[in-house]
Amino acid sequence: MALLEARGLNVGYHPDRGQRVWSVRDVDLSLEPGEFVGLVGESGCGKSTLGFALTRMLRPPAHIDSGSVIFDGTDIATLTGENLRQRRRGGFALVLQSGMNALNPVRSVAQQFGDVLSAHARKDEKLSKAQVRSRGMDLLDSVKLLPEVLDRYPHELSGGMRQRVAIALALALEPQLIVFDEPTTALDVMVQKAVMDTIKQLQAERKFTAVLISHDLGIVLEATDRVLVMYGGRIVEDQPSDALLTGAHHPYTEALLRCYGDPRADVVELQGIPGAPPDLTLPLEGCSFAPRCELAIDACRTTQPPLVPLGEGRAACLVRAQATKETSHV
């Protein structure tokens, strides 16, 4: 049984002035217990908005317009107030892409652990300062930070240390699902690797379901079990990570792969993707990648392709679906 299922999920930004932006369009996805899933795509494709929606961290002007997010049997898209607060404990958490933005700059790390634990404590549960410090030290140790970090403020920590504190805070409520939104952004290469190694170790040990949102295909392919490719607010491909480098895929996925070079190769050739991403203020007609796709046919501009079997997973491409159908009849 899936831990989380999103069905027909639509998220829009509704500013007081200006045009509505359809950031997430009719997304269906399932996450299994203990699974590590990557979510990739260009900037502005809706990755972070989807991550915020799945963890109910959207803030106005963003709203879930329609659809459901069934987490452990409960539609959390409909929860508000106290019901939502209670569901976060042992439920779901989000790690933001910048530790400095995620942490309160005027609270010590110990105080921030206290804030999280007290905000989600049961009505009959009271934690002393000693208990908070003990819990904080255990969590810091799990992300390879020393106990003295508890008494420091965010500005006294390096970028990598702040990100580890943010991960420790997410672990404080023992979630079954953690969404990591670009957790290595703005970190140098060595720190990126160390942070990702910590995330992978924690996920393997604690068996929580993880979603890694990233622009870096190399990091995603190395860390995850499955990759979701997002374009124009929709999931256009869903494949096992070890199958993404071989065989036919959605043309957008293939274009992304051409932008990624193996650093171990003697000669690395990178390509860009011609054209521009779709305007998300406009209604969706046909395949949103059709204007940039060298394989597009007339039907691609008028018919919205569903996710159908392709290779070991699924892709939303009429051309690939037709080729698969013809091959199966040979």
N, C-alpha and C positions, 0 to 999 in steps of 0.2 A: 504493500500500500504506500502511495506517495506521501511524503511529509508535507509537501506544498503543491497545490495545483492552481494555476491561474487560468481562467477561462473567459474569453472575450473581453480582455482587460483593455480599457481605453483611458488614457490620462491626457488631460488638456491643461494648458496655461490660459487662464481667463483674466487678463489685465483689465483694470477699470477703463483704460483707454487703449486703443490699438486692437490688432487682430488676434483672434484666438489661435493658439499654436497646438496642433494635435501631435503631441510628443511621443505617445505610445498608442499604437493603433491595433486593436483587435488581436492582442497577444494571447496565445495559448502556450503554456509550458508546465512541465512537471519536474519536481525535484525529489529524488529518492533519499531515504535516510542514509547518512554517511557518505553521500556523493559529493564530489568536488567538481564544480561546473565552471567553465570560463564563459564570459560574455564579451564579445569583441565587436568592433565597428568604428567607423569614423567619428570624429567629434560632431556632436549635434544629432546623432542617430537615435538618441533616446535611452542609451545604456544606463546612465546614472538615474534618470527619472524612473526607469523600470525598477532599479534597485531600491530607490526610495519608496516606490509604491508597494513593493513586496514586503517591506519592513514597516509600512505605515509611517514613514517619516516625511511625507510630502507636506509642504507648507504653501499657503496661498502666495501667488495666484494659481498654483497647481492643484488640481482636483482629480480624483478618480471619477470619471463621468459614467462609466458603466462596466459591468463585468464583475467577476468574483475572484477572491484570493482565499482559497480554502487551505488553512494551515492546521494540520493535525485534527481535521474534522470540523473546524470552525471557520466561517467566512469572516476573516478579520477585516475585510473591506467595509463591513457594516458596523464595526465596533467603534465606540467613542469613549472618552473620559475614563472612568474607573475600570470599566470592562477591558479597555485596551491596555491600560497600565498593568493590570493583573496578568494579562496574557503575555506580556513581554518577559516576565520572569519564567525561566525555563522554556522560553519561546524563541524569539528572534531578535537579532541585533544588527547594527550597521557600523562599520568602521569607515570613517571618511578619509578622503585622499590627503588631507593635510592635518597632521597632529596638532599644529598650532591653532588651526581653526576649530578643531574638535574639542580642545581643552579650554577651560576657563582660565584666562591669564592671571586673575587675581586670587586664585585658590591654589593651595599646595596640592601635590598629588594625593596625599593622605586625605585631605578634605574632599577631594573629588571622588575618591573611593567611598567616603562617608556619604556624600550626596547621592551617589548611585544606589548604594545599599539601603539607605533610609527611605529613599523615594519609592523603592519597590519592596519594602519590608511588609510582612503580613501584619494585620492589625494587632495581634498579640505578641509581636516580635520586636524586641528592643535590643539594639546592639550597643555595647559600650565602646569607648574610644580604643580600649585595648583590643577588643574583638575586631574592630575595623582595621586596626594596624596589623594584626595578625593575618587577617584575610588579605589585606593589601600586600603584605610581604610575600605571601604564598603566590599571589597572582603575578607579582613582579618577577618572582623567581621563575615562574613558568614561561615568561617571555625574556628570560636571561638578563634581568636588571637587578642591581644590588638593593638591599633594604634602604640605604640612605637616600634613594631617589624619592621615597615617600615624603621627605621634608623639603623637597625642591619645588620650585615653581616652573611652569612651562618654558619661560624664557631662559632658564638656567640649563635646559637640556638641549642636546643636539637634535637634528631632525629625525634621525633614526630612533633615538631614545623616546622622543615624543610619540612617534608612531607605535612603538612597543607599549607605551603607557595606554594609548588609545585601544590597542588590542586587549590589554589586560582588563581595562574597564568594560569592554564588550563581553569578556569572559566572566565578569563578576556575577552575572545573573544566570550562568550556566545555560546558555541558549542552545537550542537544537539546530538553529540555522544562523549563520553569520554571513552577511554580504560585505565583501571588501571592495570598496569603491576606489580604484586606482591607489592601492596602499603604498606603492613605491614611487609615486610622483615626486619630483624635485629632490630625490635622494641620489647620491652618487652610486656608481655601479656596484662597488663592493658592499655598500650598505643595503642596496636593493636586494642583493643575493642573500645577505644575512637575514633581512626581514622576511623574505619569501621562504627561506629554509625554516625559520621559526614558525611561520604560518602552516607550512606543510607538516611539520612535526606535531604541532598542536592538533591539527585536523586528524592526523593519523592516530594520535593517542586518545583524543577525546571523542572521536567518531561523530562530530557535528557535521551537518551538511554545510558546505561552503560554496559561495558564488564569488568568483574573482572577476571584477570588471577591469578591463585593461586595454590599452592600445597596443601593448607589446605582445605580439603573437608568440615570440620565443618563450616568454615567461608563462603564458597561458598553456602552450603545448606541453611544456615540461611539467607543470604543476597539476593540471586538471585531468579528469577522466573523460569529460565530454565538453564540447565547445558549441555554444549558441552564437550564431552570427546575426547581427542586427543591422538593418538598413531602413532609413526612412520611417522609423517608429515600429517596424515589424520584425519578427524573427523570420529570416529567410533561409536559414540552414541550421540543422541540429545533427551533429556527427560525433562519434567517439574521437577523442583527441588523437589517438594513434592512427586514425584513418584519414585525417585531414590533409596529409601531405601527398596522398596518392589518389588516383582515380579522378573521375569527373565530379565537379561540384557546381553549386550555384555560380554563375559568372561573376557575381560580386565577391564571393569567397575566393575564387581564382585570382581576381584582381588584387585582393588583399595579400594573397600569398606571393604574388609577383613583387609586392612592395617590401617583402621580408627577405633578407639575405642571410644565409647561413654564415656566421662569423668564422667558421672553421674552414670555409672554402678558400682555395687559392685566389680565385677571382670572384668577386661579388658584384652581380649586376642587379640594380634596383630599377623598378619602373613605377611611374605614377598612375593614377586613375584619371583619364580625361574627363572633362566636364565638372559639374558641381552637384552636391547633394540636393535632394528635392526640397522644395519650399513647403514646410510643414504647416503653413497657414492655409494651404489650398486643399480641397477635397482630393481624396486618393482615387485616381482612375487608372486601372490596369496595374502593371508592375512598375513600382516607383524607380527601379533601376533601368528601365527600358531606354530612356534617353541617353544613357552612358554605355549601353551594352552592345557589343559588336555582334551578338547572336540574336538580337531582338527581331521578332517577326511582327506582323500587323496585329495579331491577337494579343501580343504582350502589352499593347498600348490601351486595350479596352477591357481585358479580362484580368481580374485580380487572382493570381495563382495561389492555390492552397499548398500547404506543406504535404508532400507526397513522398513515398519511399525513393531514396537515391543512395546507391552504395550500401553502407552499413547504417545509414541514418535517414534523414529526410531533408528535402529542399523545396523551396517555393519557386519553381521555374518551369514554365510551360514547355520550353525547348528541351530541357533535360528530361522532363517527364515523358515527352513524346519519344525521345531517343531511347529511353529505358523501355518503353512499351513496345517499340519496334524491335528492339534487341531480344525481348522476351518471347516474341512471336517467331523469331528465326529458328 
